[in-house]
Amino acid sequence: MLSERKADPDVSEAVFGYLEGRFPNLVPLSATTPLLEGAIDSLGFLELIMFLSERFGISIDDENFDFMELATPAGITAFVERTTR
């Protein structure tokens, strides 16, 4: 469950901007839009990982990574904020 804390507007804006630009079929996008239920294919998911790596300097460690953390825009935002702290 996501914390009650408000998301960093810069992180949230970057995540939403990327998703809306790269996956226009998701628009209108909300914080809880499901991304892994056919909305984004495996190539798109890899592109998302590359975006997060390049934009936020995140290195995703296979041992400690659960792809379900990226199941929604809110989940991605929380993941980025937690990882970049």
N, C-alpha and C positions, 0 to 999 in steps of 0.2 A: 504494500500500500504506500502511496506517495505521502510525503509529509505535508502538513498544513502550510508550510512555508511557501511564500510566493516564489515563482520561478524568476531567475535573473532575466530581465527583459532583453538583454543583448543576446544571451544564449537562445532564449525562446524565439526571438525574431530571426536569428540565423537559421535555426532548425526549421521553423515554419517556412521561411523564404526558400530554403533549399528544397524542401519537400514539395511545395507548391510549384516551384519552377521546374523541377525534374519530373514530377509526377502530377501533371495537371488533372488527371482523372480523379485525384483525391479531393480536389477543390469542390465545395467548401470544406476546408480542413478544420477539425476541432482538436482539442487536447486529447480526446479519447478515441479519435478515429483509428480503427484497427488497421495496422500496416502489414501484418504477416499472414493475413487470411486471404491471400490472392491479390492484394492491392499492389504489393511490390514483389517481383520475382527474385530469384537468387542473384542474378546479375545486378539488379537494382539494389539489393541488399548489400552486395559487395561495394557498389558505388557509394552507398550511404556510409559504410565503414570508412572508405577512402576519404570522403568529405569530412567526417568527424576527425580523422587523423590529421588531415591537412589544415583544417580550420581551427581545431582546438588543441592539436599536438597530442592527441590521445593514441596510445599504443594499446591495442586490445590483446590481452593475454588469454590464450585459449584455455588455460587451466582454471582461471577465475572468472570467465566470462559466460554469462547466460544470455543467449540471443533474445530471450523473452523480455529482457530489460528494454529492448528497442521495439516493442510491440505497438507502441503508441507515440505520438509526438510528445506527450507529457513524460513518458518513460524515457525517451531519448534525452529530453532536457534535463531530467533528474540525473540520468547517467552521466551526462557531460559535467554537470555541476559537481557531482560527487567525485568524479575522476580527476577533475582539474583543480580541486581544492588543495 
